[in-house]
């Protein structure tokens, strides 16, 4: 809701024609409008009603007027509320009302905007007390848009005012944001294609040996001795498995080299590796395995295979 | 790679004997090296074997050759629809003097010396006969004539052809589980072996052909002892143990193991089977294979070499997939080996 202009016009302070206890409970109702005159057909009329009540009271929302036609020439467009504590300890309820005036005035005149009651209630331990605050009727001055007897024109179309000129909009920001969205969409599409291995990403080979080497180097910091040696062999195994898309056992080496000729250069080293792995994992002969393929040699084999897979 | 400790000279000698046995059979049955190797493994694992295949691929010839090479008493029966368990145990007839006679049937005739019992066309026999066979296979004993007969060296070889389905009885799951292996036999692919089989008259007379096999290459009485020694001598490291358990788990629950086969609901594919006995048989056979390869420890290749024959018939699929079993199970086993890491 827009803030009302700084010069509020004090309109009315209603002494409420209600029962004596209600009088004590509702301390006063004040209406403020930006101006009391100069409204044309179609103008929005802002008004703020400030209801001051005893502490402990609050607004009963269903009692607020519903947006819609008020009289034949006036619509209520919008009602918002705001509650706060006043300086004197009273409870302040502010209603911001927006009306729209449809009165086709032929001369300047004052019209009365009808008032309405608003219920406030205080919920206590012994049940709730309600009181009615009457927002008073108030007047606005409406003015005609044109003279009653306009100047005579030959062409009736001349009575119409020319259309207002629409401001020239600058397309630059819209174009820029469209371009930015397009770039973002393309980037997201690329990410998706990479994730789903579409198009050119489908042809991109993984680099299992490089990954295995990386994982092994991480492990190197935490482990040593026999466990580390086994990890090195496992890294080689997993690299071979991932390269072939299946589990490669020692007897599968010739087939593996047939399917991946790039690794043929390392055939002898791979044979040593499989022999060492068999000894280490299944032959209970860690020493024999380490003699066949020492740990530095295993790591270097992993590195050489990584280099081969890059060039393959 | 000979890593058997020299102290186990007996095992080494027997390995040479096993190689001689394989060569002898290979001369009579050409192009079936894999089947011969698996049969040798079954003999040293003391397991019963079912041969399956088309008609005329040499199932019977192979079994006859093996029985001859193995030595010991040999009996053979043909499965028929009207065969009853008693037909295996005794035989009644009227003697020349007109008095009724009862004589032992094929199972009891050779008494405890029986080493190979060969059941031809086993799926033509009725479930009653399968039940008797189950007892013979599981306990190597049978009750007859108020006493119990034991067959310590008995090995049952059975065959069935997979062409006919009329008047046949599917073996009950319990009986199938008693077979160590089901070996599928196909005609050899090798062009030379095919030419020889068709044109060389040597292969036309199967009686003469099996007689060419050197009799008793293996001493059948001692195979039981040596089989036990093999099982104790071949080590299985923790890595291989976890590998086998991983394979087992992936075979029974392929879905959670990450196996996907096209057009198959992996969560509902396998109904059951792959019994602990089956997996124990698998390790037993793998140990024999390791021994034949000259190692005293198991490697994953040993498991893989015997896995399809030992495990395929122990997996029971959901009925919707059962008809396509011959295609699905090999795919499943291949996927299992492509999925489970070793070591």
Interface residues (C-beta under 8 A of the other chain):
Chain A: X233 X234 X237 X238 X241 X245 X246 X247 X249 X250 X251 X277 X278 X281 X282 X283 X284
Chain B: X3 X235 X237 X239 X240 X295 X297 X298 X299 X300 X301 X304 X337 X338 X339 X340 X341 X342 X343
